[in-house]
Amino acid sequence: MIISIAVKELLQGMYLHKLDVYWLKHPLVHNEMLLSDVVHIRAIQESGVREVWIDLSRGRAPEVKAGVSSPEETDMGDPALYVSPAIAGDAVVTMSSEMAQARKICLAAKGPVMRLFSDARLGKTIDAENTFPLVNDIAGSLNRHPAALLSVARLKSHDDYTYLHSVAVCALMISLAAQLELDAQQTKRAGMAGLLHDVGKAAIPLAILNKPGKLTDEEFEVMKHHPVAGAEILRLSGAGEDLQDVALHHHEKVNGGGYPHGLRANAISLLSRMAAICDVYDAVTSDRPYKAGWNPASAMHQMASWPGHFDRKLLYAFVKAVGIYPVGSLVRLSSGRLGVVTEPGEQSLLQPKVCVFLSLNSGKRLTPHIIDLASLHCEDNIVGPEEINRWPEINVNLLWQQTVSA
């Protein structure tokens, strides 16, 4: 049996099945190993990881706590032993099971992120380090299944846009950092920077921030003040200079056409160049009251066509991290059918799993069913992305969610 325990419960003789984060890169610690030395345990505990998976069939069991009988009776901030339905007894986590976990993480994130913005709006200092447990949970979900949390966080309502945008950019930053093979410290800071990048919006009048329609030119000029405000909030709160920099410069462009300082190329820090990509991608693929979100696959194409906007090498790495056809992308197949991507391909960015639901040749709806384009028996392939606005009667997001959850 594979179970999750708090790192403070680790003992010599336990068998480490899996670490739920990208960033622990220790020469002596890795997945699938026997914790035979206190050095192994100390390295895990000092990394900031809160929980790990151990295999009871291959190593020592934890000491049972008196009075604890189920996960519901424990405080996961002070974790006790529990078995995860997503991974217990099975090293493979499915998209549907991790989406359930991702929804819980996003729901749990709402309170802390909203309090963070509320405290900033009230002029209170905020402790950036307090975001690390949430960043850790987000990283754990990405490690179990990279697409699940990114897909859930993209589905925002007007009311929860601000906090879920922060969660989504955090997740995208961690994914991009992993693709770039940044070290442990940089990966953690990238996630924290993503979560805090828009904290300056706490200084924007609510009438502008919550406006359901498109901003006027005058209102947009006010909104453009949020990077400077965010950096100042973080400075006064004693946050690291790297976090301040991302808050201040995530709207800069490599050609110097961004704001607030018109920085160019490498004068923009690595984390800020990363945040510029992650921020825009989540913004344009999210539904807003005044416009529908772009097809994720089309967003990749459009962003690549903007000369001088993004660091090209980082953008290519971002495509590899998120996928050429991310989950939720509407695509046209060579067979003359329309489908929506439900899961990334395991071996190829060009061969995801697709829920086919419409014949373009006959114009008739099909019974939705999933095909795996990477299957040896599948002769179909993606011709290209299909614009969602051409099919206003189809709720693409609902379609792939129902298919994945089935």
C-alpha positions in Angstrom: 0.0 0.0 0.0 1.2 3.5 -0.9 0.3 6.2 1.6 1.0 9.9 2.2 2.6 11.1 5.5 4.0 14.3 6.8 7.7 14.7 6.4 8.1 15.1 10.2 6.8 11.5 10.5 9.6 10.1 8.3 11.7 7.4 9.9 14.8 5.4 8.8 13.8 2.2 7.1 10.8 3.8 5.3 10.6 3.3 1.5 10.2 6.7 -0.3 7.8 6.1 -3.2 7.3 9.6 -4.5 8.1 13.2 -3.8 5.3 15.6 -4.7 7.4 18.5 -5.9 9.7 19.4 -8.8 12.3 21.2 -6.8 14.0 18.7 -4.5 17.2 17.9 -6.4 19.5 16.4 -3.8 22.3 14.0 -4.9 21.2 11.5 -2.3 17.4 11.7 -2.4 15.1 10.6 -5.3 11.9 8.7 -5.9 11.9 4.9 -5.3 14.5 4.6 -2.5 15.0 3.3 0.9 15.5 6.0 3.5 18.5 4.2 5.2 20.2 7.3 6.6 19.1 10.3 8.6 20.8 12.5 5.9 18.0 11.5 3.5 15.3 12.5 5.9 17.0 15.7 6.9 17.3 16.7 3.2 13.6 16.2 2.6 12.6 18.0 5.8 14.8 21.0 5.0 13.4 21.3 1.4 10.0 22.7 2.5 8.1 19.7 1.3 5.2 18.9 3.6 4.2 15.4 2.6 5.7 12.4 0.8 4.4 9.1 -0.4 5.8 5.9 1.2 5.4 2.3 0.2 4.4 0.1 3.2 5.1 -3.1 1.3 8.8 -2.2 0.8 9.7 -0.4 4.1 8.8 0.6 7.6 5.4 1.8 8.5 4.8 5.1 10.4 4.1 5.1 14.1 0.3 5.2 14.5 -1.0 8.3 16.3 -3.4 7.7 19.1 -6.9 9.1 18.4 -6.4 9.6 14.7 -8.7 7.4 12.6 -9.3 9.1 9.3 -8.0 12.0 7.1 -11.2 13.9 7.9 -10.2 14.0 11.6 -6.8 15.5 10.9 -5.4 18.9 10.1 -3.6 18.6 6.8 -1.4 21.5 7.8 -0.1 19.2 10.6 -0.6 16.1 8.6 -1.2 12.7 9.9 -1.3 9.4 8.1 -3.8 9.2 5.2 -4.3 7.2 2.1 -4.9 9.1 -1.1 -7.6 7.8 -3.4 -5.7 9.3 -6.4 -2.5 7.3 -5.8 -2.9 4.6 -3.1 -1.7 1.3 -4.5 -1.2 2.8 -7.9 1.8 4.8 -9.1 -0.2 6.2 -12.1 -2.5 9.1 -11.5 -5.2 9.6 -14.0 -6.3 13.0 -15.4 -9.8 12.6 -13.9 -8.6 11.7 -10.4 -6.0 14.5 -10.3 -8.7 17.0 -11.5 -10.6 16.1 -8.4 -7.6 16.9 -6.3 -6.8 20.0 -8.3 -10.4 21.4 -7.7 -9.8 20.9 -3.9 -6.5 22.8 -4.1 -8.1 25.7 -6.1 -11.0 25.8 -3.6 -8.6 25.8 -0.7 -6.5 28.5 -2.3 -9.4 31.0 -2.5 -9.4 32.0 1.1 -5.7 32.6 1.5 -5.3 34.5 -1.8 -8.3 36.6 -1.2 -7.0 37.4 2.3 -3.7 38.3 0.9 -5.3 40.8 -1.5 -7.6 42.1 1.2 -4.6 42.7 3.6 -2.8 44.5 0.9 -5.8 46.7 0.1 -6.1 47.6 3.8 -2.4 48.7 3.9 -1.3 45.7 6.0 2.0 44.0 5.3 1.9 40.5 3.8 4.3 37.6 4.5 5.4 36.2 1.1 6.8 33.2 2.8 3.3 32.2 3.9 2.5 31.4 0.3 4.9 28.5 0.2 2.5 25.8 1.5 0.1 26.7 -1.3 2.9 26.8 -3.9 3.9 23.4 -2.6 0.4 22.0 -3.0 0.2 23.4 -6.5 3.6 21.8 -7.4 2.5 18.5 -6.0 -0.6 18.4 -8.3 1.6 19.3 -11.3 4.0 16.6 -10.4 1.2 14.0 -10.2 -0.4 15.1 -13.5 0.9 18.3 -15.2 -2.4 19.1 -17.1 -5.0 18.7 -14.4 -4.6 21.8 -12.2 -3.7 24.0 -15.2 -7.0 22.9 -16.8 -9.1 23.5 -13.7 -7.5 26.9 -13.0 -8.3 28.1 -16.5 -12.1 27.7 -15.8 -12.8 31.0 -14.0 -15.9 33.0 -13.3 -15.9 36.7 -13.1 -16.1 36.5 -9.3 -13.1 34.3 -8.8 -10.9 35.5 -11.7 -8.4 37.4 -9.6 -7.5 34.6 -7.2 -7.6 31.8 -9.8 -5.5 33.9 -12.2 -2.9 34.0 -9.4 -3.1 30.2 -8.9 -2.9 29.6 -12.6 0.1 31.9 -13.1 1.8 30.2 -10.2 1.2 26.8 -11.7 2.4 27.9 -15.2 5.6 29.4 -13.6 6.4 26.2 -11.9 5.8 24.2 -15.1 8.0 26.5 -17.1 10.7 26.4 -14.4 10.7 22.6 -14.5 10.9 22.7 -18.3 13.9 25.1 -18.1 15.4 22.8 -15.4 15.9 25.6 -12.9 17.3 24.6 -9.6 15.2 24.0 -6.5 15.4 27.5 -5.1 14.6 29.2 -8.4 11.6 26.9 -9.0 10.1 27.7 -5.6 10.7 31.4 -6.1 9.1 31.2 -9.6 6.0 29.7 -8.1 5.8 32.3 -5.3 6.4 35.1 -7.8 3.5 33.8 -10.0 1.2 33.8 -7.0 2.1 37.3 -6.0 2.7 38.9 -9.4 -0.7 40.8 -9.4 -0.8 41.9 -5.8 -0.6 45.5 -6.9 -4.2 45.2 -8.2 -5.2 45.6 -4.5 -4.3 49.3 -5.0 -6.7 49.6 -8.0 -10.2 51.0 -7.3 -12.7 48.2 -7.2 -14.9 49.9 -9.7 -12.2 49.5 -12.3 -10.9 46.1 -11.1 -14.3 44.5 -11.0 -15.8 46.2 -14.1 -17.6 43.6 -16.1 -16.9 45.3 -19.4 -13.8 46.4 -21.3 -11.9 49.2 -19.7 -11.8 52.7 -21.2 -8.4 54.2 -22.1 -8.5 56.3 -18.9 -9.3 53.3 -16.8 -6.6 51.2 -18.4 -4.0 53.9 -17.6 -5.1 53.6 -13.9 -4.8 49.8 -14.2 -1.3 50.1 -15.6 -0.2 51.5 -12.2 -0.6 48.0 -10.5 3.0 46.8 -11.2 4.5 49.8 -9.4 1.9 49.4 -6.6 2.6 45.7 -6.3 6.4 46.1 -6.0 5.9 48.8 -3.3 3.5 46.5 -1.3 6.1 43.7 -1.5 9.0 46.0 -0.6 7.2 47.4 2.5 6.3 43.8 3.4 10.0 42.7 3.3 9.6 40.3 0.4 12.6 39.3 -1.6 13.8 41.5 -4.4 13.1 38.8 -7.0 9.4 38.8 -6.0 9.3 42.6 -6.1 10.9 42.5 -9.6 8.3 40.2 -11.0 5.4 42.3 -9.6 7.1 45.4 -11.1 8.2 44.0 -14.5 5.8 41.3 -15.7 4.3 43.6 -18.3 7.6 44.5 -19.9 8.3 43.3 -23.5 11.7 42.3 -24.9 11.5 45.0 -27.6 11.1 47.7 -24.9 7.5 48.4 -25.6 6.2 47.3 -22.3 5.6 49.1 -19.0 6.3 50.6 -16.5 10.0 51.1 -17.5 10.3 50.0 -21.1 13.0 47.5 -20.3 14.5 45.5 -23.2 15.7 42.0 -23.6 18.0 40.7 -20.8 17.5 43.9 -18.8 14.3 42.1 -17.8 15.0 39.4 -15.3 14.5 35.8 -16.1 11.6 35.4 -13.7 9.9 38.5 -15.1 10.3 37.3 -18.7 8.8 34.0 -17.6 5.9 35.7 -15.8 5.1 37.9 -18.9 4.4 34.7 -20.9 2.5 32.9 -18.1 0.4 36.0 -17.3 -0.7 36.7 -20.9 -1.4 33.0 -21.7 -3.8 32.6 -18.7 -5.4 36.0 -19.3 -6.2 35.4 -23.0 -7.4 31.8 -22.5 -9.8 32.7 -19.7 -13.4 33.7 -20.3 -14.2 37.3 -19.3 -17.6 39.0 -19.2 -16.8 41.0 -22.3 -15.1 38.3 -24.4 -14.7 34.6 -24.6 -11.3 33.1 -23.9 -9.1 32.1 -26.8 -8.7 28.5 -27.9 -5.6 27.5 -25.9 -3.9 26.1 -29.1 -4.7 29.3 -31.0 -3.3 31.3 -28.1 0.0 29.6 -28.5 0.0 30.5 -32.2 -1.0 34.1 -31.6 1.5 34.7 -28.9 4.3 33.3 -31.1 3.2 35.8 -33.9 3.8 38.9 -31.7 7.2 40.2 -32.7 9.3 41.5 -29.8 6.7 40.8 -27.1 8.2 37.7 -25.5 11.6 36.0 -25.0 11.4 33.5 -27.9 13.5 30.8 -26.2 11.3 31.0 -23.1 8.2 30.9 -25.2 9.3 27.7 -27.0 10.0 26.2 -23.6 6.6 27.2 -22.4 5.0 25.5 -25.4 6.8 22.3 -24.5 5.7 22.6 -20.9 2.0 23.3 -21.6 1.6 21.6 -24.9 1.0 22.7 -28.5 -2.6 21.6 -28.0 -3.4 22.1 -24.3 -6.4 20.5 -22.7 -9.5 22.3 -23.8 -8.2 23.1 -27.3 -10.8 22.8 -30.1 -9.1 21.0 -33.0 -9.9 19.9 -36.6 -8.9 16.3 -37.5 -7.8 15.0 -40.9 -10.8 12.6 -40.8 -13.1 15.7 -41.1 -14.2 15.6 -37.5 -14.1 18.2 -34.7 -12.8 17.4 -31.3 -11.6 18.9 -28.0 -8.3 17.9 -26.4 -9.0 16.1 -23.1 -5.5 15.0 -22.2 -1.9 15.7 -23.4 -0.1 13.0 -25.3 2.4 11.0 -23.2 5.0 10.8 -26.0 4.3 13.6 -28.4 3.0 17.1 -28.2 1.2 16.5 -31.5 -0.7 13.4 -30.4 -3.0 14.1 -27.4 -6.2 12.4 -26.5 -9.2 14.0 -28.2 -13.0 13.8 -27.6 -14.6 13.7 -31.0 -18.1 15.1 -31.2 -18.9 16.5 -34.6 -18.6 15.5 -38.3 -17.6 18.5 -40.4 -18.5 16.6 -43.5 -22.2 15.9 -42.6 -22.6 18.7 -40.0 -24.1 16.1 -37.6 -23.3 15.8 -33.9 -21.6 12.5 -33.0 -21.8 10.6 -29.7 -18.8 12.1 -27.9 -16.0 9.6 -27.6 -12.3 9.8 -26.9 -9.6 8.7 -29.4 -5.9 8.5 -28.6 -4.0 9.9 -31.5 -0.8 8.2 -30.3 -2.5 4.7 -30.5 -0.9 2.4 -33.1 -4.4 1.7 -34.4 -5.3 5.4 -34.8 -4.9 6.8 -38.4 -6.3 10.2 -37.5 -4.3 13.3 -36.7 -4.7 17.0 -36.0 -4.8 19.4 -38.9 -4.8 22.5 -36.7 -6.8 24.4 -34.1 -10.3 25.4 -34.8 -11.6 28.8 -33.7 -14.1 28.5 -30.9 -16.1 31.6 -32.0 -17.1 29.7 -35.2 -19.1 27.3 -33.0 -20.9 29.5 -30.5 -23.5 26.8 -29.9 -20.9 24.4 -28.5 -19.8 24.6 -24.9 -16.2 23.3 -25.4 -15.2 23.6 -21.7 -18.3 21.7 -20.5 -17.7 19.0 -23.1 -14.1 18.1 -22.1 -14.9 18.4 -18.4 -17.8 15.9 -18.7 -15.6 13.6 -20.8 -12.7 13.6 -18.4 -14.9 13.1 -15.4 -16.8 10.2 -16.9 
